[in-house]
Amino acid sequence: MKDRQTMRKIPESLGLKGERLAAFYQPILAMDTRTIIGYEVLGRACEGERVRSLGKFFGDVSISVEDHIAVDRILREQAMRKLGAENIESLLFINLKPNWIHRYGQSGELFTLQLIDKYGIDPRRIVIEITEESFNGPMDELRSIVDLYRSRGCLIAIDDVGSGFSSTDRIAHIQPNILKIDIHMIKKSATHNGYLGALRSFSALAEQIGASLLAEGVETRQDLVRAIEAGARYVQGFFFSKAEPEFQQADRFAGALEAELAEYVQQRLRSETTWQKEAAQLAALIDKGCICRQESELGRAEEFNGWITGLLEQLPLGCVRIYLCREDGIQLSANYCRVEAGEWERQEEYYGANWSWRPYFIPTIAQLSEMQRTLVSRAYVDLDTCEWIRTISILAGPGLILFADMKDYEQQTDREREDAACRTTTG
């Protein structure tokens, strides 16, 4: 017989139809171990075999905060009791709204810490997940309460990064251990370049503040690939499992995740090998040219422009821009940009531009040498065309770096591929 506390009746006055509460657990997988490392606690209303989410209940503003918290505490205690009773090493992600933390933290009543003590749980296994919410209280006070959880050993996560509560300023203030990417950003990244760029920016943010990235809402293989591309250490979603009433075997999805990671690695290796060959071909093209490599030639812009002009017709169609710089970042040539109908446009205004401020520039210069004459950047969105490109950097001579911006067709979104297919068909 189940413990009477495990499934507790909900007051009908809360609009939950006399159903019973149950804590369910959605697994969170780690890329490095390929195992389940934790569970997010999610509320369910149960009646017989019928189970439904309590998401709408917690989002219903007509229900008082006190009633929301009362129901949440029932669920929290179920989950903490279960974690304390079972011999597993998993993390438990507990959802708390900022207003809840602030409201009860001020009174010194931190229910989760009470449950940790009550059930003898190692605090390092508890992740306090601050959920998306409009919060107008003092951030310093919220931070001081969050620090109480942290001082006990709990980990801190911020949910729905990129929306609502989780502004960059607040993320920096809270200093979480884990950033959870909003599910809508995962979906939109498949059809909009800006969202994929934002995903990658959160990966960089996590790295800079010493946090790990968790991608939630992973429902398809493409979602998983996007999560990997974004640098997510952890993943969660229906692609692996919905929330279940019981904990699962830690290695249940290890084989599937291992296979997906192996396929991703092979695909990326093939892609990078192709780009290295592209770079080598451009370097060979330069070697056939007539660029002057003496130091005395530096600054002779028209000679450099004439040399680049001689290369243009031999460049691959994916090349959209090419120009020559000095190793201190000063541009020595005009920009040559491919425009409509494949024609090249000469842009004189870039003479003398200084690109040394760009984050990639110094590392590129430091790595280029006679032993390594080419480098290929990671994909990024071009400022002018808003297309995904890669920059191939080539040591063209002593103190001379040729930069060729190339379209990265693999980074096209689903919508861009559809548009390209339509243009091909109608053409």
ABEGO torsion letter per residue (X at the ends): XBBAAABBBBBAAAGAGGBBBBBBBBBBBBAAAGBBABBBBBBBBBBEABBBBAAAAAABAABBAAAAAAAAAAAAAAAAAAAAABBBABBBBBBBBAAAAAAAAAAGBBAAAAAAAAAGBBAAABBBBBBBBBBABBAAAAAAAAAAAAAAGBBBBBBGBGBEABBAAAAAAAGBABBBBBAAAAAAAAABAAAAAAAAAAAAAAAAAGBBBBBBGBABAAAAAAAAAAGBABBBEAAABBBBABBBBAAAAAAAAAAAAAAAAAAAAAAAAAAAAAAAAAAAAAAABABBABAAABGBAAAAAAAAAAAAAABBAABABBBBBBAAGBBABBBBBBBBGGBBBBBAAABGBBAAABAAAAAAAAABBAABABBBBBBBBBAAAGBBBBBBBBBAEBGBBBBBBBBBAAABBAAAAAAAAAAAAAX
